[in-house]
């Protein structure tokens, strides 16, 4: 009588270890890959540990270059040759206060056509805006307090129509019939 041969006993731990090593997770953990599994999933195959690059050394980063300053297109204007107008006081030929410059009207070519002053009233109450023909305006650089001089009387300016921006046509006070405009107007 022969005894049946017994199959060798394999430990359960060994079987579990082999099963884990055969799975894609186990192969990736062990450093291998399964091309069929990775190709079907659309993933790239895992890189073997020997092919992996050594950790990169922290590169010394150079500071970014300083931005270039914008080009300087400024032009220096001597204050003896120019003067701001907005907010300047306006006087007539007798020295009487006529108001303050609040706007300048220019034509399509950029040439000044009228000076708009805030005329009359007290502390801005009751004042009116009057557009005055540019030919009637003269500038006195030497008079810092009131550099704008009008060749009109207070009564003439008071009788002028009020300047209303955006209303066509623009109404401005021109030279009176008895006073022709000076050839050096606006200077």
Secondary structure, DSSP 8 states (H G I E B T S, - for coil): -----------HHHHHHHHHHHSHHHHHHHT---HHHHHHHT------TTTS--------------------------TTT----TT-EEE-TT--EEEEEEEEEE-TTS-EEEEEEEESSBTTBT-EEEEEEGGGEEE-TT-SS--EEESS-HHHHHTS----TT-SS---B---TTS---TTTT-
